[in-house]
Amino acid sequence: MKPDLTPAVERALDYARRLARASGADVRPADWLHGLLAEEEGRPAVLAVQAGLDWGAYSRDRPTPPDDPADASIPFQRATRIALSEATAWARMQIVGEATVSGDLLLIALLRADADLRQRMEVMGLRLDRLEAAVLPAPGPPIPVEEGRGGVTPPLLGPTSRIDSLRILDACANRAREGLRVVEDYCRFVLDDAFLSGELKRLRHDLTAALAVLPAQHLLEARETQRDVGVGISTAAEGERASLAAVALANWKRLQEALRSLEEFGKAHGADLGRALEHLRYRSYTLERAAGIGAAARDCLADVRLCVLLTAGHCGGSPEWTVREAAAGGAGMVQLREKELSDRELLERARQVRRWTREADVLFIVNDRPDVARAVEADGVHLGQDDLPVKEARRVLGPDALVGVSTHNIEQLRQAVLDGASYIGVGPTFPSRTKQFHDLAGLDFVRAASAETALPAFVIGGVNLQTVEAAAAAGARRTAVSEAVCRAADPRAAAAALVRVLTGP
């Protein structure tokens, strides 16, 4: 007899058959597993994440079938047939007689039936034993009896308290998901930031996974909106939002307040739930900071296409003349980079550059030294991977300073965003005469960085009038240069030429 499948499992089978048709093979266990996990908020996906699956790593490699109609005549491989048979048997054990195969049972059966598939998923963190413990029936613990009374120990919450707590958790879960969706849309459509959008999507997915320990049906049964005394309570401020940033800010707070309430009332349903929700709340604080700093930095650096790295020894004329001419040509920021000066000499040079940049109305950044930047009232500091962390630099400079970070690969870039960098350096991109590089990140990193984040990014390393067009074609909209401007016979014209290419048509 053909087994009954839930609608979600039927959709997953359709997905699997389209994959099989594209590969010219029979339906494999992996095809059906990918179909089950294609619905990111479905129960199989939620359980897989709870069982350790690195969702980001998995989703990047998951195959996508063509849009062609599924061919129901494509047969199953032997391992797929075995998996379906085992899942059907488990379903009938849970409900005696005819039963419907659910996605969670089929997921386990597919992994059991195909050792290679199981090994690939284990590499991405999925623990089959944890998945089985969460889904398959197991003998429960003995019922505790109160000594001397012969009665059963009551549960942590009585029926009325349990309904009340579930009602709170349901309302707060809805608020958290709503707030998450709003800030995700803000990062996606306003900031155009792929990294932050992806992190928020993962946070939303992890919230669903954490709350999966609460039976969805129980939450629905506890819900009561018609007689909710809070439905009609509101303030005038709730109906007004002064800007898109204000919309995002209100919903960051909505999210975090909901997570806090979830965490506290979730503790009544188990310490593990409270801890999981606490972790999600702290992640939301980090992402809010990154989004807020990024938005402010984009406004501050909106017109800055060119940063001139100023070293007196690399200048064809005097440093003062070079700064003034570069600024007149369109350079919007000057970074003082002097490696050979004593602290006293560096401080004096920084004071001079601060005066020149103020007169030219451009931003001033000190390389490596937050202490010097603070002493001369610079606009910020630029840090390398081996310099002070962003957090410590801000402790020296204060909250309004620009803090840039040089990054050489995508992981360093992501970490800089989460650390709260105001902007990033991306490179090294080309060979340079002013600095020796062991390895070049190249144009591939420029492309990856441009697609990954909307945080202001300055391409660094060997950019000049000969290479800037290739950098711009790879997505660069800002660059930091030294000799290309400082050694030019006409720094004003050199700066203007670079800015024209970076600005585009």
N, C-alpha and C positions, 0 to 999 in steps of 0.2 A: 504493500500500500504506500502510495506517495505521501511523505510526511507533510504536515501543515507548517508553513513558515509565517512568522510575523511580517507585517508590511515592511518593516525596516530591513529584515533579512532578505525579503524579495527584492527590495531596491538594491541591496548589496550584491545579490546574485546577478541582477541586470548589469551592474557595474563590472562584475567579474567576467561575464560573458562578452562584454565589449572589449575588455582587456585581452581575453583569450582569442577573440576574432582578430585583433590587431597583431597578435604574436603568431597566429597560425597554429596554436596548440589547443589541447583540451583544457577545460577549466581546472586550474591548479589550486591547491589550498591557499597559496599566496594571493591569487587573484581575488578570491572570496574574502580573505582577510583585509585586503586593501579596500574592498567595497564596504565592509563593516566599519572600518575606521574612517571612511570618507565623510561621515556625518560627525563633525568634530565635537558636537555636544550630545551625541547619542551615548547610550549606556556603554557599549563596547569601548568607545574611545575614552570615556571617563574612567572606566575600570582599568584600562591599559595604563593610563597616566598614574593612577593610584598604585599600580603594581610596578612603577618605576620607569615606564617608557619615557624617554627624552622626546617630547612631542616635536620640538623644533627640528631635531636631527631626522626624525622619521618623516615629517611632513615635507621636508626639502627633497627627499628621495622617493616619495610615494609616486608611482606612475599614474598618469591621468589617461583614461581611455578616450578614444575618438567619440564624436557625437553621433556616430552611426547607430541605428537601432540594434538592440541586442538580438542575437540569433539563438532562439530557445533550443535549437537542435544540436548545439555544440555539447558533446558529452563531457562528463566529469572524468578526471584522472582517478585511478584506483584510490590514491590517498584521500582525495576529496570525497569519494563515496564512503570510505571508512569513517571519515570525520562526521559526515552527515548522519550516518547510522549511529555513531556513538552519542552525538548530541540528541538524537531522537530518543535513545534509550534513557538518557538522563532526564529528559523532559517528562517521560512517562513515569519515572520513579518519583518525580516531584508531584505530579498529578496522575493518579492511577487511571489507566486507560489511555484514550486518545489525548495527545497533548501537542502543543504548538512549539516548534523549535525557536528559541529566542537567540538574539545576537550574542549574549554573554556566554551561553553554553556552546554555541557553534565556534566562537573565538577560541575557547580552550581546546575543543576537539580538533580544530585545524592545526593548532600549534603542536598538539600531541601526535598528530598523524604525519607531520612533515618535519623531520629532524633538522634539515637544512634551514627551513623557514624559522624554526624555533631558535636556532643558533644566531641567525641574522638579527632577530628581534632582541635576543639577549645581549648582543653587542650594543644595542641602543638602550639598554637598561631594563627591559621588560623581564620581570621575574614571574615565571609560570607558576611557581608554588604560591606566591602571593595572590595571583589571579585566581587560582583554584580555591584558596582559602576563603576568598571573598564571595565566590559564586556557588561552588559545589556544596551540597548538604554535608554537614558533619555533626557528630554527636555533640550535644550541648553540654555545658558544665552542670554538675549536680545542683539541685535547687537548695539554697542555704536554708536552714531551719534555726529559728531562735532557740537557744538553749534554755530548757526548763519550761517552755511554754507550749511546745509542740506545734507552733504556728509557723507559717512561711514568712520570711523577712520581706517586708514590703519593698517595692522598687524605689529608686532614688526619688522619682516624681510620681505622685498619685495621678489618677486619670484627669482631674480638673487642672492640676498644675501642668501636666504634660500638654494638654490642649492649649493652655495659655502660652506656654513656652513655644510650642510649634507655631502658634499664630504670630508671635513676635518674630521668630526666625523666618517664617515665610515672607512677612512684610519687609524685613530688613534685607533678605536675599534679593527680593524684587528691586528694592531701592539701590542696592549695591550694583546689580546688573545694569539697571537703568543709568546710573551715574557712570559706570564703566563704558557703556556704549557711547554716551555723549562725549567723554574725553577722548575715547578712541577715534570718534568721528572728527573731533577737533584736530588731533595730531595727524590724522590721515588727510583731511580735506583742507584744513587751514595751514598747518605747518608743512604738509607734504612730507612727513617724516616716516620713512618706512620702518626704521628701527624701533622708534617709540610706538608706532602703531602695532608692530609685531609683538612687542613686550606687553602691551595692554591686552592684545588678543590672548596671549598666553596666560596673563593674569585672570582674564575672564574664564578661560578654560580650566585653570587650576581652582578657581572658586567653585565652579560646577563640580569638579572632582571632590573637593573637600566636603561639599554639602551632600554628596551622593550617599553618605551614611544615614541621612534622614530620608525615610521612605517618601517618595514624591506624593503618593496617595494620601499619606497622613498629613502632609503640609496642606494639600488641597482641602481635606476635610476640616482642618482647623481654621481655614481662611474665613473671614467675616468682614466684608466691606460695607454692606448696607447699614450696619449698626455701629460702625467704627466712629467713635466720638471725635477722632482727629481729622476725619475727612473734610469737615467744614472749617477747620481752623487754619488760617493763613495770615500773612502780613502783606502790607503794600509792597515791600521790597521784593517779595517772591514773584511779583508780576512784572518786574523791570530788570533788564540787563543792558548795561551801558555799552557793551562791546562784546565781540566774540570771545575775547580773553576773559571777560567777566562771566560769560556762560561756562567756560571751561573751569574757572576758579570755583564757581558755585557747585559744580558737579564733582570736582575733586573732593570738596568738603562733604558733599552728600555721600560719596563713596566711602570716605574714611569714617564718617559717623556711623554709617550702616555696618561697616566691618567691625567697628568697636562693639556695637550692640550685638552683632552676631557672635563675636568672640565671647562676650560675657555670658549671654544666655546659652550659647553653645556648650559652655563648660558643664551645664546641667545634664548634657547628653554625652559627656565624656571628655576627659582631659585632652585626648588627641585632637578632637575637633577644635577646642579652644586654641591649642598651640598652632594648628594649621592656619586658622583664621588670623591669629596674631602675626604670623609670618607674612601673610598676604597684605595685611595692613601696612607693615613696614615697607614692603615692596612698593606699595602705592605712594608712600611718602617720597621714596627715591625717584620714582617716575614723575611725580608732580614737580619736584625740584628740577629735574632734567628738562622737562617741558617748559617750565617757567623761565629758567635761565636761557634756554635756547631761544625762546620768543623774544626776550629782552635783548639778547645779543644780536639777533637778526635785525631788530630795529636800530640798535646802535651802529652796526656795521653795514647797514643797508647800502650805503653809497661808497663803501670802501672796497675797491677792487685790487688795489696795489699797496703792499707793505714794503718799505725799503729797509733792508737790514744794513744798519750803519756801522761800519768799522772805519776809523780814520785812515788806517793804512791802506784801505782798498779804494779810497776816494781819489779821483784825478785832480780835484780842486780842494778847497777847504771844506771841512764838514759842514760849516754853517751855510756856505753857498750851495752845497749839494742838497741839504735839507730844503732850503728855500726853493731851489729850482725844481726838485722832484715834486714838492707840494704844488707848485704852479702848474706842473704837467699833469696833475691828477692823482698823485699818491695820497692816500687818505690816512696812512699810518706809518710811523717810523719806529723801528725796533732797534735799540742800542745794543750792539753785540761786540763787546770788547773783552777779549780773553787774556790780554797781556798786561793790562793796567793793574796797579795796586788798588786796594780798596779806596784810598784817599783820592787817587787820580780818577778812578771810576766814578766816584761820587761827584767830583767836580765836573767831569764830562757830562754826567747825567743831568746836572743842574743846567748846564749850557743847552743841552738838547731840549730839555723841558721848556726853556725860554724860547728857543727857536720854533718849536712846534706850536706853542701857544700863539706866537705871532703869526704863524702860517695857518692856524686853525686846523691842525691835524692831530690825530691821536698819537700818544707816545707810550711805548711799551719798553720795559727793560728786560733783557734776556737773563734768565736763571735766578735773578736776585730780587726777591720780594722786599727785602730790607732796604735796598737802595731805591727801589720803586716807591716805597712808602716815604722815604726821607725826602725825595724830590717831588712828591705829589704827581707821579706818573699815572697814566690811566690804567696801567695794569702790568702784568708780567707774563713772560712766555717760558714754559717749562719743558724740559726734555724728559725722556722716560726714566732717567736716573736722578732727576732733581726732586725737590720737595713735592709731596702729593698736593693735589688741588686744595684739599681741605685745609692743610697747614698754610698754604699761600694765602688763602682767604682770611685765615686768622690773623695774619700779619697785615694784610692790605684792607680788610673790611669788606662788607657785602656788595659794594657797588663796583668793585674793580673788575676789569677784564682779566681772565686767566686763560691763556692759551696753552695747548699741549701738543707737542709733536707726536705723531703716530706713524707707525711703519707697517702696520697690517690691520686687518679688519677687527681682530679681537682687541687690539689696543684702542682702536677708534671707539668701539662699543663701550669699553671701560671708561674712556675719557668722558663720553656722554653721561654715563651713570654717575661718574665722580663729580659732575657739575661743571665741566669745562665750558667756557664762554665761546671758544672757537678752537679749531684744530689745525695743525699743520699736517699735510698729507704728502708723504714721500719717504726717502728721496726719489725723485722721478727721473732725472737725467744726471750724467756725470757733471761735476762742478770743479772749477779751478780754485775756489776759495775754501772748499772743505772736502776731505777724502771720505768716501763711503765704502764700507765693506760689501754691502749688498744694496741693490736698487729695488725699491718697491715697484717702480715703473708705472706705465700708463694703466696697467690692469688695476692697480690699487686706486688710481684716480677715478676710474670708471666705477669700481665697487663702492668707493666712498661717496661718490655723487649719487648713486642709487640708494645708499644705505641711510643717509642722514641729511636733514635740512640745516644742521648746525653750520654756521659759517666755516668754510674750509679753505685754507690757503695752500696751494700746491707749492712745495718746497723742493729745492735741489736742482740746480742747473737750468732754471727757467731763464730764457733770454729771448731776444727778438727772433731767433731762428727756431726755437722750440715751443714758444708760447702757443702757436696755432695748433700744434698737436695736443698740447695740454687742454686747450679750450675745446677741441673736437672730442676729447675724452670726458668732458663734463666740467672742467675747471671754470670757475667764475671769479676766482681770486687767486693771487699768487704773492709770494714773498721773494724778493730778489735782492742781490747785493751788487755784483759787478755790472750787471746789465744796465743799471742806472748810475751807480756811484763812479764807475770808470768811464762812463760815456762822455764824449766831448761835449754833448749837449744833454744833460740829465733831464731837462724839461721835455725835450722832444722824445727821448727814450721812454720816459714815464708815460707820456701821452700815447705813444704807439702801443705800449703794452696794455694800457687801459682800453684802447679802442678794440683790440682783439678780444679781451675778456668781457667787455660789455656786449659785444655782438652787434648784429644789424639793428 
